[in-house]
C-alpha cells in the first residue's frame, strides 16, 4: 500500500459522520485512486497525500477515471466511460476530502453537469388542472356520494376530496393518521414534506387546514368501512352473525374404526388377557449341543471350588 493511500485512510477515518450512501461512494473513490497510483503518470503522488490532492493530479485523475480506465469490473467485455452521475459523485467526494484536509475546493474549468443553471437541461412542466376542471371534479364526487359506495370507492373518493382541499403530496397523504383529523371532521393537520426541503420547513410546523362539506361527507362513508376492514379477527367460537368460518383447505381423511372397549371380567372370574394385534413368532426350542465325549448332555466345565 502506498504512503499516500495510508494517509488518505486516516483522513477518511477523521471525517465526521457520513451517511452510508456517501460512505460507499468514498470507498469507490479510494479504490479508483489506488488503481490510478499504479500507473506511471501518478508515480510522484505515491508518497505524499498533498501531492495526491494537488489540482493537477486531481485533474489528471478525473480525465483517466471518466474514460473508464479505472473501472474494477468489465462492463460488456470492456471499460466504457462512466456516467455523468458517477462523474458528479466523484467530484463531490473530492470536495469532501479537500474540505477535511483544510484545502480550497477544486475549481474546475467547466462546471459539472447539473450545477450550472446555464448548462442544466430544461425541466418539462406538467400540465396543471384549471379551476373549471376542479369544479367539475367536485361536482362528480358529490354525485357519487349521493349513493352508498363500496369500501374501495369510498376510500378513493375521500382521498381525492382530501387532495382537493389540502393539495397534499403522495407522501404527505400517506403519512396522515386518524389523530390528524379533528373529531368533527372540520379540519385536518398536514405535515409538509416537499422535495429538497430544508430545516426551515420542519421548523415551520404542520398546517391545519379546513375541510369542505364534500370531504366531510366522503370521510363519513369511508371511516366506518375502514373500521370494519382494520378490526382484529374475532376469536374462535365467538364469531359474529354472518361471519363465515374460513379455514384452510385440508385433505380428506378416512375415519378410523373405533376399537371395542375391553371386556369386563365376570363376577368372581379373572380378567381376560388382552389380545395382541400381532402374534409373536413361535419360539423354537434349540437342541442341546453334543458333549465332547459324544453324549447328548453337555458337560459343565469343572469349577475350582467343586469337590473332588
Secondary structure by P-SEA (a helix, b strand, c coil): ccaaaaaaaaaaaacccccaaaaaaaaaaaaaaaaaaaccccccccccccccccaaaaaaaaaaaaaccccccccccccccccaaaaaaaaaaaaaaaaaaccccccccccccccccccccbbbbcccccaaaaaaaaaaaaaaacccccaaaaaaaaaaaaaaaccccaaaaaacccccccccccbbbbbbbcccccccccccccccccccaaaaaaaaacaaaaaaaacccccccccccccccccccccccccccccccccccccccccccccccccccbbbbbcccccccccccccccccccccc
